[in-house]
């Protein structure tokens, strides 16, 4: 059952009548998951929802069972097959966003109204579910910074590839102490990153635990058979446990206090592509914008665009999101157009 309110009422009725429940409704679980899990516990029932995230990939069970003893520090993944298909075709075939979306709709990977997918909302719901389960918190969708792929241009992917990066719509949940950062955004990954080679409609979730290190779950993220497999697996788990006094306690941990990271605390490298008047002194004005915010530059490329404009591509060293956005405001007053900007995900060295 899709939707939220009607599905919530139906599940509440079932749980109050001591019925176990399996759902694939990510929208519902992202908003009311903890509330429904508590109700299941109160009534001695099990509520499973493996199929709500990444289709046939057993990521929720992986977090609950396989990584139960570990301290999860980061969950990062490609959790929307529609956007991954679109970005793959734009990168590999040189298609425009519109061409790739049209093909995705033709193949059934995208809905006639693709907003939930291409605007990042579907991925945000999954990030909220993963964060709640992985970090034992109770986040809301409003805690997730969301940016979709509607404005991605094929030139962005071409330039990223020249610089050794691949673009993916990345859902990310990070935790340091009690501070967490939740986001969904088109992100540049180094070509050797494990997620860089996850293509087309496939999904993958990359988890870093303090003890286990890096683990990646990969597979089909949607479709009738993968989703059905996850639902049936949940049903089998319930049947196996029916003779025991079982609740949903393994899926519901006591929520711990958390705070959201501020923009000053969110650090990354950035990719920036702008159009600038091809005149003496203009390039210096751009570099001064970065100097004013003490941001150093790792790489700068200047390419001809037309007789009057030059295309400037910049890769920064690490800086805070707050500082970078201040630079964008300064550049907006100098450049003809800010074409695009993306965070660059580096492989962090964990201790």
Phi and psi in degrees as a GROMACS rama.xvg file:
@    title "Ramachandran Plot"
@    xaxis  label "Phi"
@    yaxis  label "Psi"
@TYPE xy
-90.3717  -171.919  UNK-2
76.422  -176.476  UNK-3
-119.381  -62.2808  UNK-4
-66.138  -46.5563  UNK-5
-64.7962  -41.3964  UNK-6
-64.1701  -40.5604  UNK-7
-60.0061  -46.1394  UNK-8
-62.5847  -40.2097  UNK-9
-65.4643  -43.2766  UNK-10
-68.0792  -39.6567  UNK-11
-60.2193  -42.0858  UNK-12
-61.5455  -44.2742  UNK-13
-62.7268  -44.924  UNK-14
-66.2591  -39.8844  UNK-15
-67.0018  -21.8756  UNK-16
-95.8938  20.1281  UNK-17
63.5533  33.6099  UNK-18
-103.971  133.11  UNK-19
-69.9331  152.143  UNK-20
-133.861  137.657  UNK-21
-122.051  130.684  UNK-22
-136.825  151.493  UNK-23
-112.589  14.7238  UNK-24
-83.8197  94.9673  UNK-25
-69.3303  -34.9995  UNK-26
-59.9932  -45.1915  UNK-27
-65.564  -47.7591  UNK-28
-69.9962  -29.0951  UNK-29
-67.7863  -32.1154  UNK-30
-94.514  -43.5616  UNK-31
-120.912  15.3222  UNK-32
-54.0772  -54.0767  UNK-33
-63.1966  -38.7099  UNK-34
-62.0052  -43.247  UNK-35
-71.6854  -35.3863  UNK-36
-64.8725  -38.6829  UNK-37
-63.3265  -41.6227  UNK-38
-64.0597  -39.3297  UNK-39
-61.1906  -44.0636  UNK-40
-62.1822  -42.6589  UNK-41
-61.8863  -26.7469  UNK-42
-106.695  12.6633  UNK-43
65.2913  32.4645  UNK-44
-115.737  168.302  UNK-45
-111.674  138.194  UNK-46
-126.742  111.444  UNK-47
-114.16  149.061  UNK-48
-150.658  38.2965  UNK-49
-54.8848  -40.4146  UNK-50
-72.4889  -5.01092  UNK-51
-74.6024  -17.7164  UNK-52
-129.637  121.135  UNK-53
61.6563  33.4181  UNK-54
50.9895  -112.441  UNK-55
-84.7725  2.55823  UNK-56
-85.107  123.518  UNK-57
-79.8451  57.6951  UNK-58
-74.9851  -38.3763  UNK-59
-66.6821  -44.0511  UNK-60
-65.308  -33.5943  UNK-61
-61.7677  -41.7308  UNK-62
-70.0669  -41.7893  UNK-63
-74.8275  -42.6753  UNK-64
-100.051  -61.2718  UNK-65
-64.6814  -31.7437  UNK-66
-114.251  22.8408  UNK-67
-59.8098  -33.0995  UNK-68
-88.6991  -5.69482  UNK-69
-96.2262  162.251  UNK-70
-101.229  108.316  UNK-71
-77.6338  127.094  UNK-72
-105.043  -26.3682  UNK-73
-156.807  136.889  UNK-74
-128.553  123.233  UNK-75
-141.235  133.908  UNK-76
-161.621  168.496  UNK-77
-100.77  102.951  UNK-78
-119.123  15.0088  UNK-79
-133.875  112.858  UNK-80
-69.4039  -31.7922  UNK-81
-62.1475  -51.7657  UNK-82
-68.82  -32.6309  UNK-83
-68.1495  -37.4647  UNK-84
-62.9781  -46.0571  UNK-85
-61.0871  -48.0822  UNK-86
-66.8416  -34.6153  UNK-87
-62.6781  -46.4615  UNK-88
-67.8391  -36.4366  UNK-89
-64.3091  -39.0269  UNK-90
-76.3908  -47.7323  UNK-91
-83.9436  -32.7493  UNK-92
-105.328  -7.34385  UNK-93
71.9077  22.3454  UNK-94
-76.6021  156.696  UNK-95
-77.5948  166.787  UNK-96
-58.0898  -43.7523  UNK-97
-63.3996  -41.5979  UNK-98
-63.1318  -45.2536  UNK-99
-66.6942  -39.6698  UNK-100
-64.2908  -43.2696  UNK-101
-60.4216  -41.417  UNK-102
-67.4326  -39.9519  UNK-103
-61.7175  -39.2931  UNK-104
-67.9807  -39.072  UNK-105
-62.4998  -37.2615  UNK-106
-86.0125  -5.05252  UNK-107
87.3457  8.34311  UNK-108
-80.5762  -22.3419  UNK-109
-125.667  144.624  UNK-110
-75.391  164.783  UNK-111
-60.8846  -35.1443  UNK-112
-107.961  99.3854  UNK-113
-87.0668  12.3821  UNK-114
-53.428  -47.5325  UNK-115
-59.0162  -34.7329  UNK-116
-79.5787  -57.9197  UNK-117
-73.1023  -20.9307  UNK-118
-89.8918  1.83605  UNK-119
85.1153  2.95815  UNK-120
-70.0877  -39.9934  UNK-121
-60.3307  -46.3857  UNK-122
-64.6478  -36.1964  UNK-123
-62.5319  -40.2912  UNK-124
-61.8913  -39.8666  UNK-125
-69.977  -36.9502  UNK-126
-61.8054  -41.4297  UNK-127
-61.7104  -43.182  UNK-128
-62.9353  -45.9518  UNK-129
-64.259  -41.2096  UNK-130
-64.676  -44.13  UNK-131
-59.917  -42.1932  UNK-132
-77.6487  -41.4049  UNK-133
-76.2316  -32.0614  UNK-134
-109.292  -0.374011  UNK-135
56.0948  49.0068  UNK-136
-122.993  179.241  UNK-137
-132.862  75.6634  UNK-138
-83.9453  161.807  UNK-139
-111.278  164.921  UNK-140
-61.822  -28.1124  UNK-141
-66.0384  -17.4608  UNK-142
-78.779  -11.9549  UNK-143
-95.5971  121.256  UNK-144
-75.9001  123.576  UNK-145
-122.84  132.316  UNK-146
-143.007  127.084  UNK-147
-92.4519  -164.342  UNK-148
-112.634  7.45818  UNK-149
-55.2092  -34.9325  UNK-150
-96.2177  6.76604  UNK-151
-71.5023  132.126  UNK-152
-109.469  152.326  UNK-153
-61.8581  -26.9223  UNK-154
-64.629  -31.3279  UNK-155
-62.6491  -45.0315  UNK-156
-69.8169  -36.5975  UNK-157
-63.9509  -44.9194  UNK-158
-68.5531  -39.1183  UNK-159
-59.7013  -42.5445  UNK-160
-63.4511  -39.5774  UNK-161
-62.3619  -30.3464  UNK-162
-89.9509  1.27376  UNK-163
90.1014  24.1749  UNK-164
-121.527  159.648  UNK-165
-124.516  139.061  UNK-166
-95.8554  133.274  UNK-167
-137.716  151.299  UNK-168
-81.3788  107.918  UNK-169
-105.622  127.474  UNK-170
-96.5533  130.863  UNK-171
-137.692  137.898  UNK-172
-132.194  120.265  UNK-173
-123.404  147.287  UNK-174
-137.359  126.503  UNK-175
-129.36  111.493  UNK-176
63.4994  -125.419  UNK-177
-98.4612  2.72216  UNK-178
-95.8565  131.645  UNK-179
-125.242  154.904  UNK-180
-130.968  124.423  UNK-181
-121.857  129.218  UNK-182
-153.691  155.669  UNK-183
-134.41  123.426  UNK-184
-164.341  150.677  UNK-185
-62.5017  127.816  UNK-186
-134.985  144.45  UNK-187
-92.3825  126.781  UNK-188
-112.359  140.844  UNK-189
-56.2563  144.163  UNK-190
-59.7122  -21.2516  UNK-191
-91.9822  -0.790767  UNK-192
-67.0749  142.022  UNK-193
-55.4245  -30.5285  UNK-194
-81.5642  -12.9724  UNK-195
-65.4839  -29.3374  UNK-196
-100.12  17.5255  UNK-197
-89.3438  109.006  UNK-198
-119.329  168.817  UNK-199
55.9188  -135.163  UNK-200
-86.6789  5.25078  UNK-201
-75.1372  153.993  UNK-202
-117.604  160.391  UNK-203
-157.001  144.936  UNK-204
-125.926  126.185  UNK-205
-107.953  120.738  UNK-206
-118.621  136.928  UNK-207
-118.803  119.984  UNK-208
-110.317  153.072  UNK-209
-60.2034  -39.1831  UNK-210
-91.3789  -47.8964  UNK-211
-77.097  -22.7732  UNK-212
81.8394  -132.383  UNK-213
-98.6074  132.122  UNK-214
-135.174  139.071  UNK-215
-128.431  133.732  UNK-216
-106.134  129.133  UNK-217
-136.04  143.08  UNK-218
164.124  -172.94  UNK-219
-68.2448  128.676  UNK-220
-94.7774  -5.32316  UNK-221
-156.547  -178.659  UNK-222
108.11  155.411  UNK-223
-61.7179  -47.623  UNK-224
-70.339  -48.4876  UNK-225
-60.142  -43.9072  UNK-226
-66.2362  -42.4804  UNK-227
-61.3581  -38.0871  UNK-228
-61.2066  -42.3476  UNK-229
-65.9115  -39.7354  UNK-230
-64.0136  -47.1824  UNK-231
-64.1123  -36.7429  UNK-232
-61.3758  -39.9012  UNK-233
-64.2514  -40.725  UNK-234
-62.699  -42.6145  UNK-235
-62.1243  -40.9771  UNK-236
-60.4429  -40.9294  UNK-237
-65.0547  -45.5588  UNK-238
-60.9667  -41.2849  UNK-239
-60.9404  -31.4941  UNK-240
-99.941  4.80531  UNK-241
-65.8789  -25.7431  UNK-242
-85.6521  1.03211  UNK-243
-111.863  160.551  UNK-244
-82.0189  93.5354  UNK-245
-116.392  144.669  UNK-246
-129.351  -174.205  UNK-247
-92.6731  28.7882  UNK-248
-66.2214  -28.8256  UNK-249
-69.7183  -25.34  UNK-250
-92.8262  -8.69295  UNK-251
-127.983  105.85  UNK-252
-100.851  155.084  UNK-253
-61.1318  125.152  UNK-254
-66.9681  135.418  UNK-255
-103.006  153.063  UNK-256
-63.4468  147.5  UNK-257
-147.178  162.283  UNK-258
-133.193  151.846  UNK-259
-84.2966  137.698  UNK-260
-62.552  139.625  UNK-261
-82.2965  160.948  UNK-262
-57.889  -29.9556  UNK-263
-67.3415  -20.6791  UNK-264
-97.9613  -10.2946  UNK-265
-92.8517  111.688  UNK-266
-114.554  138.748  UNK-267
-162.579  163.35  UNK-268
-82.4585  160.016  UNK-269
-135.64  148.206  UNK-270
-107.251  133.546  UNK-271
-136.796  133.422  UNK-272
-126.584  123.043  UNK-273
-133.565  160.508  UNK-274
-108.376  134.358  UNK-275
-136.862  142.485  UNK-276
-59.6657  130.988  UNK-277
-84.0584  73.4036  UNK-278
-132.633  154.541  UNK-279
-58.4171  137.148  UNK-280
91.2036  -17.5741  UNK-281
-69.7773  -39.7921  UNK-282
-63.5779  -39.2645  UNK-283
-62.8441  -37.3949  UNK-284
-62.1893  -36.8191  UNK-285
-66.7629  -46.5852  UNK-286
-64.1947  -32.2247  UNK-287
-65.0711  -30.9826  UNK-288
-60.142  -39.8792  UNK-289
-73.7908  -39.1709  UNK-290
-60.8329  -39.3361  UNK-291
-60.7046  -27.5021  UNK-292
-106.64  13.1429  UNK-293
57.0047  39.8029  UNK-294
-105.234  123.141  UNK-295
-90.8103  153.796  UNK-296
-107.825  135.637  UNK-297
-89.9148  -36.89  UNK-298
-153.51  141.261  UNK-299
-135.377  132.843  UNK-300
-128.599  136.6  UNK-301
-118.551  125.409  UNK-302
-125.342  145.03  UNK-303
-68.0926  139.56  UNK-304
-115.095  -52.5489  UNK-305
-155.031  -166.642  UNK-306
-66.066  -25.2209  UNK-307
-107.395  -24.4966  UNK-308
-119.066  150.763  UNK-309
-118.775  148.248  UNK-310
-97.3273  124.971  UNK-311
-112.283  128.238  UNK-312
-117.705  127.387  UNK-313
-127.248  136.54  UNK-314
-117.288  123.047  UNK-315
-90.2433  163.393  UNK-316
-77.2  178.391  UNK-317
-61.5076  137.206  UNK-318
-152.913  167.02  UNK-319
-79.8826  154.471  UNK-320
-58.6994  -37.6292  UNK-321
-61.1874  -48.3325  UNK-322
-65.3055  -41.1023  UNK-323
-64.1099  -40.1957  UNK-324
-67.5922  -30.6372  UNK-325
-66.4178  -39.6308  UNK-326
-64.2758  -41.5904  UNK-327
-57.5107  -40.8728  UNK-328
-63.6515  -38.7258  UNK-329
-67.9501  -43.9455  UNK-330
-65.7974  -32.5262  UNK-331
-59.9904  -25.5655  UNK-332
-87.6312  -5.0336  UNK-333
-114.704  -46.465  UNK-334
-76.7266  155.625  UNK-335
-68.368  -37.7888  UNK-336
-160.338  134.947  UNK-337
-89.0998  107.598  UNK-338
-75.0906  -44.2851  UNK-339
-167.554  159.119  UNK-340
-154.318  143.85  UNK-341
-145.956  146.095  UNK-342
-73.2867  150.532  UNK-343
-110.764  123.408  UNK-344
-89.4239  118.723  UNK-345
-101.314  154.109  UNK-346
-78.7764  109.279  UNK-347
-71.8902  141.298  UNK-348
-90.0383  107.472  UNK-349
-88.6622  148.771  UNK-350
